[in-house]
Amino acid sequence: MSNSFLTKNQNYKLLSFCIFGFLILFMNSLYAHGIGGKDALYLQQNSGQAMPIFIYLGAKHMITGYDHLLYLCGVIFFLFRLKEVAIFVSLFALGHSITLLAGVLSGLQVNPFIVDAIIGLSVVYKALENLDSLKSLIAVPPNPKIAVFSFGLVHGLGLATKLQEMSLSSDGLILNIISFNIGVEIGQLIALLGALIMIKVWRDQGGFYRHSRIFNLILMLLGFLLALHQMLGYFFI
């Protein structure tokens, strides 16, 4: 009886920790997401190839890109085999790499508020999929792999808009943007490893399925709030 109570108590502590962590990340994402301060100043003043710096900034941007991380947490939440995780994450990485590189190098202009609002809704979509609620909204939900790749394209545009906000030198631009994308992938792997460890600990403790609904409802709420925040920016900023 005592062991059962301790296990249940540990489950609630772990769930509370995850919720608190997500809320902290969410609040930071509203005000800190993007490239600013000394990083932005360096990018605007840089002329020529600077692979190490761009790799670092790409990794930093992904690790602090909480909208991307929320979506990825939703993607891997019910994946139990590393092969499945690798497939879905690779599709997401392929999608955002295409639009990040194409968006910056081709000069494709998109409204950052609209793109980031869709990114917020991608979090909502994934939470609904995890809750098995899509069928009540969409007659024939798309294949999850196609959805992950498609949302990867949108997330890549979100990354591109952050770089388009600055006047980047054309000298060494192609190599610098490729380096930035490499950094994004490194940052994604670091964040993914942390998320996988937390989810595994949660599963090992027990109560994972019992609390999974609460987790995904919170994920959906955060996605809605992210989308709302961006739409308010679109209309009033």
KATAJO-V582576 format. One record per pair of residues at least 4 apart in sequence whose ideal C-beta (glycine too) atoms are under 6 Angstrom apart, sorted by the first residue. I is the first residue (numbers start at 1). J is the second residue. If there is no record, write none. Layout:
BEGIN
I & J
I & J
END
This chain:
BEGIN
7 & 206
10 & 205
11 & 205
11 & 207
14 & 202
15 & 211
19 & 218
25 & 66
26 & 222
28 & 32
29 & 33
29 & 66
30 & 229
34 & 162
35 & 39
35 & 40
35 & 162
36 & 40
39 & 57
40 & 166
42 & 46
43 & 166
44 & 166
44 & 167
46 & 50
47 & 169
47 & 171
48 & 171
48 & 172
49 & 172
49 & 175
50 & 54
51 & 179
54 & 176
54 & 179
54 & 180
55 & 179
55 & 182
55 & 183
58 & 180
58 & 183
58 & 184
59 & 183
59 & 186
59 & 187
61 & 65
62 & 184
62 & 187
62 & 188
63 & 187
63 & 191
67 & 119
67 & 226
68 & 155
69 & 191
70 & 123
71 & 122
71 & 123
71 & 126
73 & 195
74 & 126
74 & 127
74 & 219
75 & 88
76 & 85
77 & 130
79 & 84
79 & 85
85 & 89
86 & 90
88 & 148
91 & 145
91 & 148
91 & 149
92 & 148
92 & 152
93 & 97
93 & 185
95 & 149
95 & 152
95 & 153
96 & 100
96 & 152
96 & 155
96 & 156
97 & 181
98 & 102
99 & 103
99 & 153
99 & 156
99 & 157
100 & 156
100 & 159
100 & 160
100 & 181
101 & 105
102 & 106
103 & 108
103 & 157
103 & 160
104 & 160
104 & 163
104 & 177
110 & 115
110 & 157
112 & 116
112 & 161
113 & 230
113 & 233
113 & 234
115 & 157
115 & 158
115 & 161
116 & 158
116 & 230
117 & 227
117 & 230
117 & 231
118 & 154
119 & 154
119 & 155
119 & 158
120 & 223
120 & 226
120 & 227
121 & 227
122 & 151
123 & 223
124 & 220
124 & 223
124 & 224
127 & 216
127 & 219
127 & 220
128 & 133
128 & 134
129 & 134
130 & 216
131 & 216
134 & 138
134 & 141
142 & 146
142 & 147
172 & 176
188 & 192
202 & 208
203 & 208
207 & 211
232 & 236
233 & 237
END
